Structure formats: structure tokens, C-alpha cells
Amino acid sequence: MLSLEKFTIGVGDRFAHQAKAQLQACINLAADGVEVVPVWNKSNREHTFIGSSPQSVRDAADAAVQALGWRKPYHVDADHIRLDTVDRFLDASDFFTIDVADGIGAECPEKSVFRFVQRHPELIGEHRIAGLSEPFEAGEAEVTRIAEKYMRAAKDAGAIFRHISKAKGKRGFIAEVSMDETDAPQTPPELLVILALLADEKVRLQTIAPKFTGRFNKGVDYVGDLAQFEREFNDDLGILQHAIALYGLPKNLKLSVHSGSDKFSLYPIIRRALQRTGAGVHLKTAGTTWLEELIGLAEAGGEGLALVKDIYSTALDHVDELCAPYSAVIDINRAALPGAAITARWSGAQFASAMRHIPGHPEFNPSVRQLLHVSFKLAAKKGGAYTGLLKANEAIVAKNVTENLYARHLRTLFVG
């Protein structure tokens, strides 16, 4: 089994042109005395939209590592895979985010649930666990209810994990289990039962992505109760350590925060928790690199700015179509979206300021940013016209990519 490092950052690169700029951010942070390992991630859905392949992610990562002389570990994540999509990722990936959201709440045989509850009497009763904000009580009926809700998801995770294990053999891999794409956050009793279920399935997960309270919208800050998030994050850390000792799960098991891009208000909370407990974390960012590409092209002016304006104008005409797949993770105020006739007169600096996430900046427009975040398909349709401009304006685009990941994300989260 490969071992996942303590601090890792999931970096998406829609068009596979910014791996060097992303890696440079990790190099800059290493100079600050903090080692964070990059994990390049891309989902099957994104590959389908872009028309790319998992091997392209591996190739871009390998090339960046060689070009910059990175001597530390790095990984390539098959993001949000299921049993029907995992095979195309097996050769290129060494990190697999196992998505079992569809199994949550699905029916399971009563006998299986009964046997699980009988096998785990330690789950029933009062639990006083180090790190939790308060003790909790879980009766047999509650444990049964939780097992019924999550058993199918755990069995799906087990089937996928074993499928990957058989294919990867001695090469090994890193497994993450994603539970975040569901309606309600997992409570401490639920997370403990989930980990017991996964242990029974022999899933050697090294990171788990639970659902937290609040909105984790794409590319903008967290919306929710910060004190409640802090309680949930710390409670989850306590449950993980308890489950590691109880069920023999990997000792480096850590939390993964999905849609972690730009959650600036959460970073101090997470940093305090990590410093207090010595825990690790995996923060998964996604489409922010694509936004930094647009910001760089806008600042470049000329053809770059013209293309950004064209993409935005087209996005305005297809808002419903573009937003539908991401409706649960965006909140766009359509009244705040300037019309194409207005943005046609914007300078590159104006467009960049509207997109760049600097809280409190008078020209920052979170609705513009979120709409463009989900509009990468429009750039993909332009093919070489888009990627050609990325190459022609590599320096200014890379500057924005590195600065965003290093200064706004990595330093804010790990240094403060």
C-alpha cells in the first residue's frame, strides 16, 4: 500500500497546461518550511466534457516534476470514480477517490444489517472520545438506522477497492472514500459507524471526505456557521483517531475537504485544528486553475481578452445548461451578472478584478466568477484556439496560477 503524506493539496488542471505553475506553488511553500504534496485530480465527468484522458493528467504531472526538479512525492487522483468508470484510470492513477454517494440510503438486506450490529457491540452505549465537543449516546436502534443508511455505500466502496487492488497488485495505491455529495452532514455516531462498515469491508482508506454543514460553493468562500464547522471538523478528527485504534485502520487516515478552493474563512479553523492535534489534511481544489487562466488571458489583453469576453457572453446565453450539473454547489445571483454589452467595454484589468477572488475588493463579482467556473466546456469547444492562447501567454497565466495557489490557498492554510 502506498502511504499518503501528511499534508496534501488536490489540484485540478482542466486543460493540462498549468502543472508546472501549480507545482511551483508547492515549491514556494517548501521554502517557507512546510511540505505539501500535490495530487493532480480530474474526474471522469471532466474528462468527458474536455475530451481528455486520464493519461494526460499523469503526463502533465510527470513533465512538471521533471522540469522543476521536484524530488518529493506526488500523486495523480482518479477523482470521484465508481465501479463503472474506474478501469480507464487504473494505469495512470495511484490515488483513487471512491465515490459512494449513490449508495447512501440504498436498501440493504436486513440480515446483513443485523449481523453488523451484533458484530459491533462497542458501537452501542455512551461514547466519551478524546477531541469530541461532547459525549454522545447511541442505542441499538440508532446504530441499526445508521448501518441501514450507509451499508450499501460501504459495500460499494469495498467492491471498488478490491477491484483496484486486483488490478494494481504490488504497485499499490491510495484510497479516499467520498461521502460529501449528500444532503446532510454526518454526525459523530454516523462517521464512527461508517468507519466500522468500511473496516469490515477491508477498505484501507487513507482519507475520507465527509459532508460538513454549510455551503461549499465552487470557487467562492464558505457560507455557513463557522463555529459549527469548527465543532464538526474537530469532532471528525476525534472520531478518526478513535476508529484507527478500534478497527486497525491506516494510522495516517485523515480528513479530506472537498470543494476546498477559496474557503478562506475556514483555513484558520483548519490550521488551528491541525496544530492542536498534529493531524494531516487533504484539501481538494478544483476549477480555480481554469479561472486563473481566464484572469491571465484577460490581463494579457488583445486576443486573450477578446476570448474571455466571448466565453462570458456565450455563458450568459446558456446559463441554465451550464449551471444544471452544478446546481448544488453554486449560488449565482443572475441580477448581479453584467450584460455582454457592458463587459464588452471592460478593460482586461476590470475583467480580471471581477473574476479574481479577493474578498472585499470593490470590483470582485462572485456571480461572474461562479458562472465562469462552470463554463469550461465553452473553452474546450474552442480547442486549439484556447490552448494556443494559453501557450502564447504562458508567463502571465502561470504567474496568476502560482500566486493564487501559493498566496491565497497554501500559505493561508498552512502558514497563516
N, C-alpha and C positions, 0 to 999 in steps of 0.2 A: 504494500500500500504506500503510495506517495504520501508525504506529510505536508500539509498546508501550513505555511508560515503564519506567524502571529498576526501581523498587520498586512492586509491585502486590499487592493483597490481594483474593483471591476471597471474596466474602461471599454466603452463601445466605440467603434470606428466604422460608421455606416459604409463608407466608400473606400476603406482600407488605404488611406493616404496619410494618416496622422500618427502612425505608430511611433515614429521617431520623436515627434513633438510630445506625445504622451509619456514616453519613456524618459525624456529629458526632465519632465516634472518630477519623476521619482528620483532621478539623479540629483536634482536640485535639493530635494528633501533629504537625501542621504548626506549632503554637505551640511545640513542642519543637525545631523546626528540621529536621524530617525530613518529606519529601514522599512519601507513599504514595498511590497512585491506586486507588480502589475499582473492583472488577469484580464486578458483581452476576451470580451464576451460578445456573442452575436447569436440571436435566436433563429430558429427555423423560419418564423414569420418574416423576420427582417431579410433573411437570405432570399425568400420568395419575392418580397417586394423589390429588392435591389437587383435580383438576378445573379447573385454571387453564390459562392460555395464555401463550406467550412474550411477547405484547404487554403482559401485566400486569406483567412484570418491568421492561420498558422504561418503562412509565407510572409505576411506583413510583419508579424511579431518577430520571427526569426531574423528577417532582414534588419529590423530596427536594432535588435540586440547585437547583431554583428557589427553594424555601422557605428554604434555608440560604445562598443566595448563593454557592455553590461555583463558582469561576471556573477551576478546573483541570480536566484531562481526567477522564473516567470511561468505563466500558465495560459492556456487557451481554453475558454469555457464554452461548452455546448449549452447555451442558455435556454432554460425552460423547455427541456426535451421531454418527450413521452415515449412510450414503447414503439409507437408507430412512426416516430421521427428520428430516433436516436442513431440508427445504423449509419446514416451519411456522415455523422460526426465522429465515429469511432476511431478512424485513423488520425484525424487532425487534432483531436482534443485530448487533454489529460485532466480536465475539470468538467464535471457534469452537474448542471443544476436540474435536479429531478423535480418536475412539476406535477404535483398530485392533486391540484385544486379540484379537478373534476370528480375525484373520488370522495371528497369531503361530503358527508351526508348521504352517500350512496348506501343502499341496503347491503347488509352482510348477514350470513346465516346466524341465527340465534345461538346455535350450539358453539360456534366459534367465539362469539362474544362471552358466553357463559364460561367457557374453558379459560379464556383470558383472565376474567375476573377471579376465577378460582385459583389460577396460577399466580396471581399477584395480590395476595392479602395485604402486602405492605402499602398498597395504594389507598386502603380504606382506613379512616380514622383521622386523628388530628395530626397536622404536619407543621413542625417548627423547624424551618430550614434557614440556615445562615444566609443572610443577604436579602431575605424577603421583608417587605414592609410590615407584614403581619402574618401570624399563623393562619392556616385555613383548615377547614374540616371537609372531608369527602366521604360520604356514606357509600354503601354498596350501590344504591340506586343511581347516585351521581357518577360513580366510576363506570357503571354499565352504560349510562346515557352517553358519556364521553367516548367510550370504546365503540359504541354503535355508530357514532358520528364520524370517527376517524379511522376505523379499522380498514375499510376499503381503500382509503388513501395510503395507509401504511403497507397494505399488501401490494398495491400498485408500485410503491417505491421499492419494495422487496423484489418484485419481478423485474423491474428495470435495472436495479443494482446488480442482480445476478446475471442478467443479460450482458451488461457491460463487463462484469468480472470475467465471464467466459470468453468474451472477445478480446479483452486487453491482456489477460493472462498475467505473466510476470512483469509486464511493463507497468502495471499498477495505474491507479487514477485517484482523483479526489472527488468525493461525492458531497453535494449540497442537496438538502431537501427544502423545497419551496412550499410554504403554507400561507403565503401572504396574499394570494389572489382569492380572497374570500370576503364575505360581508362583515364578519365580526372578528375582533381580536381574540386570540387565545388567552384564556385565564391561566394562572399558575397551575391549577389542577389539570386543566386540559393539556398544557405543554408537558407536564410530567407523564400523563397517560400516553400522549403521542410518542414520547421518547421510549417508554416501555414497549409500546407497539412496534416501533422501529427496531428496538433491540431484539425483540422476539423474531423479527424478520431477518435478523443478521445484517442489517444495513449499517455499514461502518461509515456513517456520515461524519464529516468534519466541520460542517457548518449548517445551520438551519435558519431559514428566513421566516420568522413568524409574522403574523399580522399585528400591527400596532394601531392604537386608536389615532384618529385624525386623518387628514388628507395628505397623501404623498403624491401630489400632482407633478406631472412631468416638467422638469426644468425650472421650477419655482420653489419658494420656501414652503416649509411645513405649515399647515393650517390646522390648529388644534390646541389642546390644553397642554402646555409644556410640562407642568407639574405632573400631570397624569402620564405623559410619555416617560418622564424620568422614573416614576414608580414602576411602570411596566418594563422598561429596559433593565432596571436593576433587579426586579423580580425574576425576569427571564434569565439573567446571569446566574442568579442563585439556584434556579431550577436546573440549569445546565450542569453546574458543578455537582449538585446533588445526584443527578441522573448518571453522570460519569462514574461516580463512586458506587452507585447502586447497581448499575447494569453493565459496567465494564465497557462503556462507550469510549471512543478515542479521547485521550486526555487533552488534545488540542481543540476539541469541539467548541465552536464559538458562534456568536450571533452574526447573521448577515442582514444588513439593512438594504432592502431593495428600493429602487427609485430614490436613491440617496443623493442624487445630484441636487446641489443648490439648497440643501436643507440646513442652511446656515444657522438657524436658531437652535437646531438640535446638536450641532457639533460640540459646543461647550459641555452639554449634558453628557454626551457620549464620552468625551475626553476625561471628564471627572470620574466617570464610572470605570473607565479603563485604568486610570491612575490609582484609583482606590483598590481595585480588585486584582490588577495585574492581568486581566483578561485580554484576549485579542478581539479583533472585529474584521469583518469583510464588508466594505462599503461598495455597493454596486451603483455606479453611474452609467448613464446610457447615451441618450442622444445629444448631450450637451456639446460633444465634439463637433457634431454636424452644425450646431448653431454657431460655434466659434468659426467654422469655415465660412458661414454666411457673413459673420461680422468682419472677418478678414477681407472677404471679397468686396463688401460694402466700403471698407476703408481704402481699398485699393483704387476705387473709382473706375471710370471707364467701363469696359465690358463687364467687369466683375459687379459693379454697382447696378448696371443695367440688368444683369441676370437676376440679381437679388430682387429687384423691383418686379421683374416679370414673374418670378416664383410667388411672390407675395400677392400680386394681382390675380394670378391663377388660383391661389389658395382661397382668396376671397370668394371666387366663383364656385368653389367646391367644398365649402366649409363642412356641410353635413357629411359628405362622403369621406373626407379626411379625418374627421373627428370621431366618427362612429366606432371604430375599433378601440378607441382610447377614452371613451366617454366616462369611464370610472376613474380616470386619473388626470383629467383636465377640467378646469373651470374657466371658460372663456366668456368674458363679457362682450357680446357682439357690438354693443353700443360704443365700446371703447376701441374698436378696430377702425383705424382711419381708412377712408376710401382710397382706391387706387389713384384717383385724380390728385389727392393730397400727397401721397407718398411719391408720386412721380416727380414732385418738386423738391423732395428731400435731398440733402447732401449725403455723402457717404457717412459723415460723422453723425448726422441725425439718425440715419437708419441703424448704425452701429449702437448708438446710445439707447435706442428703443429696444433693441434685442439683448444688449449686454445686461446681465443680472447684477446690478449694483443697487442694493436696497437704498431707498431714499433719493436716488438720482432723479431729478425732475423730468427727465425725458424717458426713463425706463417705462416700458409698457408690457406688463406681464401677459396681457391677452395676445399681443403681437408675437411675443416670444413663444407662447404655448401653441399658437396656430402654426408657426413655422416649425416648431419642434416635431409636429406630426405630419409635416408636408414634405418629408424627404423623398417620398415617391415621385414628386414632381421633378426633383433634381435627377433622380435615377432615369426618368424618361428622356432626359436631355443627353444622357450617355456621355460621349466624349466631349461635348460642348461644356459640360460641367466639370468633369475631371481634368480637362485640358486647362481650364482656368485655375483650378487648384494647383496644378503644376507650374503654371506661369506666374502665380502669385504665392509661391510656396513660403517665402520668408515671412510675409506679413500674416499669412494664415497660421503658420506654425507658431509665431510669436503669441498670437491670441490663444491658441490651443494650450500651449505650455503655461502661460500666465494664468489662465482660468483654472486649470487642474492643480497647479502648484500653489498659487497665492490664495485662491478663494476656497479651494477644497482641502488639499493635503495639509498646508500649513495651519489653516483654521482648525482642522480636526485634530491634528496630531501635535502641533506646537502651541497654538493659541496666540 
